Structure formats: structure tokens, C-alpha cells
Amino acid sequence: MKNMERELICPVCKEMYKQPLALPCLHNVCHVCASEVLVQHGYLCCDPTSEPSSPASTPATRSPRLPRRGVPKPDRLDRLLKSGFGTYPGRKRGAVHPQTISFPCPACQRDVDLGERGLGSLFRNLTLERIVERYRQTINISAAIMCQFCKPPQLEATKGCTECKSSFCNECFKLYHPWGTQKAQHEPTPPTLTFRPKGLMCPEHKEEVTHYCKTCQRLVCQLCRVRRTHTSHKITPVLSAYQALREKLTKSLAYILSSQDTVQTQIAELEETVKHTEVNGLQAKEEVSQLIQGLCAMLEEKRASLLQAIEECQQERLASLHYQIQEHQAMLENSGMVGYAQEVLKETDHPCFVQAAKQLHNRILRATDSLQSFRPAATASFSHFQLDVSRELKLLTDLAFIKAPEAPVIDTQRTYAYDQIFLCWRLPQHSPPAWHYTVEYRKTDTKAKGLKLWQRREEVRGTSALVEYLDTDSVYVLRVKGCNKAGFGEYSEDIYLHTPPAPVLNFFLDNRWGFNRDRLAISKDQRAVRSVPGIPMLFAAERLMTSCHLSIDLVIGDVAITQGKNYWACCVDPSSYLVKVGVGLESKLQEWFQVPQDVVSPRYDPDSGHDSGAEDTTVDAPPPYAFLTIGMGKILLSHGSALTSRDPNGCTVPLPPRIGICLDYEQGKVSFYDAVSFRGLWECGVDCSGPVCPAFCFIGGGALHLQELVANKQERKVTIGGFAKLD
């Protein structure tokens, strides 16, 4: 019980609760304290200490020790507040719609809306009152309760009256409860300083609460139950709410009690964290101090070098100026050079004069030149020694602790799943840089009871990565986070990618068989083909008048499928006139297009084990080829196809960015997909009695290219998957 004392302390008065009120934010506060808080915030409140039904507050029976109160009755104040008399912040005098009262909860530091009735709408927490009273009795801090009506000397109270809300000695109880009156029926109780009603009463209707409103999460009485405010609310008997909450509280308490060892372990971990925090904080302070001292030392060293440069320049200029001053002083009349020249002019010996005058004349010429073109030998300005420290000041102003990178943004336009998953991301514009990244992914399985663990690949350089060794026809969720000296940043938003329904078939377009070189052009890498109608189409236009259809140009893959399930994807130019994408039996394609038998055929899959005798025994033989027709940005679907979404006409759907084809050789079935969302477009049977080739047909202009394998992308930075990591 001693450890429970902090749960029984009012957050305002810091003493044990007295008549606690339950706030809507699930905290408690004393009635007197709540009234004082509202008064401090400018709200008009009734005196919570007045008890109109108590004999002690009745003028005819008031004890001579109690002063006369001048505060009006609470119900009178409530009527005044409701009618518009009295003011509080934001309320106009006589307002039709009174403003709701906001109470600043001292526990959660939030403003709690108490409605128009203020404290009058709150329930007393009778359970908390009983716990406080039991706690006082347990630790023996309850003082003797004196009779409220005895004249001095007071006697100790022996009885209490819940109806009168007062404590009495034996004589006073008989005096204020005379026989033959209604008060004589009051049932005596043990004396107490806090009188509680027998049951929890509705603060609005003063009726005993009997139900609990789940919608409002509030106890209600019978009158509250029939009000419009609780129309269509889920209301249950208070007994049901009692049983449900008691069961929940019991289970929660049992879990806490059974987890004492875990709590102690966590407390020890927290204490260890506190120690590490103190040590690491001191270490961080020391590192910052050393760095700042290093900056100061570097600045001091730089200051000394700059001052030395200025000093050297100053001395050099002063030396030049002093020398120039000496030269000009030599030109004065009383100077030595002028006197010496005058004496040389007195020399009459011609050779001697020439010898002496030659040297003197050079000095005189230099002095004359300096006199005529006078300019100080050095400038007095030191403007070119000015420092521009604006950039350095900005750097010092911006000097702050480094931050971890922000959450990366996954580039959904460049991220896709094919034979592998290619994941691409970028950092937000103003994010701190990242040294490396951590990529995490896991397979989602709706049938599994628990989530699978994340598979992590650390220290991924660059802003893209490959995820290998994935299961087919599965959904993977991926996320990325960056790391620098400050640690790891937040994760990016999860992205979900669906892997193909079967292993990806890698093949090229065969440029040696089954296509018209005049109308079809295959790229050098044999991954794209373009149809150019040109002149042959003009020649064919003449045959249109004779009901002859245009010829179809065909190109096939260089791999023939003879077993298993295989998947591939291609992109069709939306401006193509008419393109057919699908598969066909190799022998039938040769027969259809009347290709000579000696032409080199597509190579077979070396791992194939096709049994040429395995013929379809069904009555309705499947067709030897199956094509999906695409034209002018639309997909034409035949009637009866399995389609998830159609346009109102029921025959076309928009062309997705990529078309996926999946051939199940054993089942003799080919399926067409939206290769981005893996939504099924169409499904049909195909004859698989022999090798089956991917085939593409063109009528008119058009173009398509095969989906590039993720492993062949040049922009990848690292490959992750399994135990291999390749740069």
C-alpha cells in the first residue's frame, strides 16, 4: 500500500484526493482544485464547499463555530450560468448558446472539453474515494473526527449521516434526528470527513446510473438513455460493462503479474541504457570540444600566417618608400650630391672631368626622371589584403550536429520485377547524404499465420539494387533506409512487387527466318523490331479493290519451348496500327507462311525433353497458335475470354505499358497479363504437340521490343540475394 500513495495524489494540490472528479481524459482531480483552476482561467464556478442539504449550512442549525456564508447556492449559480448571467472568456452577456468550458488537465497538459455544464457534468470517482479512505486507515494517518455541532469542548464523532452529510456525537445525532420526523429515518454510518452517496449518481439528473453507452463511453441513467443525444448509440446494462471491464482488467493485471521477471529485465536494460547514455553523452561532449578546439587552433594558425604576410608586405613597402625619400633628399640644394656636382664642374682637366662626370651624370638623370615622373614607390592601400569570410561565417552559422538521412523515396517508374527485382530509390531534396543503404525485403503470404522475417542486405552503395533468387508468382514487400555517421534514418514507404507467374524465358528475335526484310527491321541486339509499310503497302493497296487482304509480316523468337512453364514480356508502341503477340506451333507457322523447309529453324531449348508422340486426345483440338491483337493503343479481345475489367463496349481494354505472356506447355494453355500489375487479360488453349515459338505479327506500321532482363541493366550498383554480393 505504501507504493500506491503516488496513485492517490492530486496533481494540483499534491495531497490525497478529496471528492475526486473523473475528467473525460481519464485523469482525476479534486473538486476544490478543479474549481480553483477554472476560477484562475476566468470561469465563474460555484463554491464546492457549500453543502445545502447539510445541517451545518442551514441558518437555523448552524454551529456557532462556523461563519455565515455569503455564497449563493450551487443550483442558483447553475441557473445563472445557463441563463447567460455571469461572464467567462469568449462568452457574451446573454448569449443564446453558451460557450463550452475548457479545463486544462494538469496530468496530461491538454485542454479537456467539459461541455456547457462544466464540472456539473463530471462523475465523482467514488471508487478512488474508497481507496483513499482505506489507505488512510492502513497507514494510520486518519485523525479523530470531531462532532460538527458540539459547543466547546467538542466531542469525538461517533456517527455519520449520509443524508445530512455531517458527523455527529451521540447526543447531537439524537438532537438533529428527533423521533417522529423524516430525519429519524436517516441511517447512521461510521463518521467520516467525506460523505459519498450510496451509489453513483448521474450528475445531470441526480438519478442512479443503470447503463453504459459504448458510443460515448459514459455511464448513463434512465433519463439520459431516452435523450436524443444517445439515439442509435450502443447502450448496454452496467452489469455487462462491469463484467467485461472486470475480465479485461483481471487479464491485464494477471499478465503484468506473470511478467515480473520480464519487467525486471527491462528495468535492468533501461538502467544500463542510462549508464551508456551518460558515458556516451560525455564522450560526445568531449568530441565536440576537441573539434571546436581544432577549429580554433586552425583559425589561430591561419590568423598568424595572414598577419605575417601583411607584415612582410608592409616592411617591403616601407623600405621602398624610405629609399625614394633618400633619393629626393639628394636633389635638394644643400644635399651632398648637388654639392658634389658643383665641385666636379670646377674640374678643368678634361680627362679627369669626363671620368668623374660620367658616373655623376647617370645619377643626375635618374633623379631627374624620378622628379619628372613622380609616383610613390609603393601604395599605402592594403585593400587587397581584405578577407571575405561570408562563406566561412555561413558555414560556422550552419555548423550543427549531422542528422541521419531522411526516408528514401522509391522510384516506382524505374522499379519493377521481371527475372529479378530491380529496386531504385532517391533521397529527398534537402536530406542529409547517406554513406550507404540497407535494403530489406520479405515474401508476403496471406495463408501463413505470422509474418516472415525481413531479409536484410547491408552497405548497399548507390541508389539501386537487384534482388535475386525469388519465388515465382509471389508478392514481395521491399523497403530501404539510409545510413551515415549519425546512424540509420527512417525506412521508406513499403513497395509491393509481384513476381512473374513462371520463370522468365530469355530469347532473341530470329533475323533469319519467317520475316519480310522489306517491311520489318530488327535491331542489332535482336530485342526490338519495327514494321515499315513503305512502297510494298502501296502495291498492296491495289489488291484491296479485289477483296484481297493485306499480308501479315511475322517474326518469331529464336527459342522453341518444349516443356514447362515460361514467361516473357514485351512493350508495344501505342501508335502501332495492328500487332499480334502470342505463340504458335513451329511446324504450323512454317506451313502457314510457306517457308521453305531448308531454311534454318529456331534452335531448340537444349534442356527440353518433348515427347513428339504426346498428342492432344480431346475432341476439339486446340488451335496451333494463339495471339493477342493490339491496335492503336487498345487490346481487342474475343468474346468469351476471361477478362477482369472491360470497357462498356465489352471488346477492348487500354494497352498497358508491358504485355506479359505465360505458356504452360504441359497444360496446353497460354495466358496474357498486364505485366505491371499482373492482372489477367485473356487466356486460351494452344496446340503443344510440338515445339512452340514466341511469335509476333505486324499489319501496317508498328514497333515492339522485348522486356530487358534485370540482370542485364547497366545502371545497377550492387546485386543482392542468397549469399552473393556483386558490385
PyMOL commands that set and color helices and strands:
alter all, ss='L'
color gray80, all
select helices_A, chain A and resi 2-8+31-40+55-57+74-83+118-121+126-138+170-176+182-185+222-225+228-230+238-258+260-330+336-345+350-372+383-385+390-397+534-544+586-592+710-712
alter helices_A, ss='H'
color red, helices_A
select strands_A, chain A and resi 20-22+28-30+102-104+111-113+123-124+159-161+166-168+188-189+211-213+218-220+235-237+409-410+416-417+421-426+436-444+455-460+464-467+475-484+487-488+495-498+520-522+528-531+553-556+559-560+565-572+578-585+603-604+625-631+634-636+652-654+659-664+669-674+679-685+692-699+702-706+719-721+724-726
alter strands_A, ss='S'
color yellow, strands_A
deselect
rebuild
show_as cartoon
